[in-house]
Amino acid sequence: MAIDERSEIFAKHVERIERNRDVIAGTRAVKKAGTKYLPCAFKQQAEDDESYQRYKMQVPFYPAASRAHDGFMGMAFRKEPVAELPPRTSQIKSIITNRGDSLERLAKYTFAEAITGHALLVTDHPASSATSLATAIDEGIRPFINLYKFEHILEYTVGIVRNMQKPIRVRLLDNDETVRLYKLDKDGFVVIELYKKVEGSFPPEGAPTQTFKPTDANGNRIVDIPVDPVSLDGEFHPTTGPLDNVVETNPDHYLKQGQLTVLTLYGISPFLFFSGVERGTDIDWVPGGVFCDPEKEAKPYVVSVPADHAIPLEHQLQSLEDRLATLTSRILARHKPVAEAAETEAMRQGAENSVLAMIANSVSEAIEKALQRVAMFLGEEGSVRFQINTDYIPANLDANQIKALLELNQAGRYSDESLFYKLRDGGQYDETLTYDEEKKRIAASTAVEVPVSPTGLASPE
């Protein structure tokens, strides 16, 4: 196998991921793909691109998958992720990737990949000759966490290492010119090999352009390949995501919409033709007005399909839209004023939210592991915690709940910061406000003084 060749298990998912990318991207990406998603209206259109382009422009695309994707992202990040990090790790969280993304932005990108397909988080620590960790960080030589999307994953092979299932060989496409290979040597230490194109071709495996032997903060060689999988449930290999069924159904709706457009353009719309006229004869006419017969024997005809022929197609479109609404956990569902028991609604909503929560927890775990690697590279042993929001339904606190929280705070059993976020999540503050911002607002506020009555005038009782 060539060093840049995709392994079989990943190769079979390429078409699925490409379709996911296009459909979730929405109208522009789907229409740009042309006949991949919308065949020609008739055979002759295959040789008449102008006719096909006009037809395609008139076929609307229903962006169900795109809307569901945005809905999932909005629900997961309606609150900021919680990050508890050691000091040095916290110092670099505002720029955690090689391209300068913050930890929160990385979390959003990673979550988006999890609901779309599969990805890897790779923790990279460049070698440094700096005299101290602080100097190295100032020079930009510190650990980074980089997200590799599915398209850049060539191989991910696992095996049993120290009685645990771990990656033993990972190949990644850094760019069109570079392949990165992680593997374990005969002593069980991690080796990184870079293969760069020479005259348009990659060198064979075993003849890398560069080789690295990564170490931790104490200079000891590492024994775990610093790669963490990102997927729906943390699986090592690609699995179908929560939007796959939506993505598969969305093009069906587009096709059906194309059929309705064909019927409208070439069926229901009146079609004028003449008999007794040689093919190719130019005829000038005005719709709804008077036209000139090209020949006395010529006879004009107007043909159209009854409008009710479109009803079955419209019903099929309606059915597909309802199915898409169901598949997207009712994010797309039309409001139906039908009474439903509170317990039934709670169970339904709980089941729908559990899928999102599973993804959030899986992504949080992957990011947390990557952050633990960063802390290790920085020589920190403090606890690391990262959690994406799993509370998707805002619930306002009532007066009694607020009173109880204030009493706990006054008794010293609830910190000011915890109280603030509990009140914010309970609808008492703007959802985007942070504890530090609110402290600044309070400090900047001036006390309102009681007005003093002018001399000689009695104050009102």
Disulfide bonds with the S-S distance in Angstrom:
none
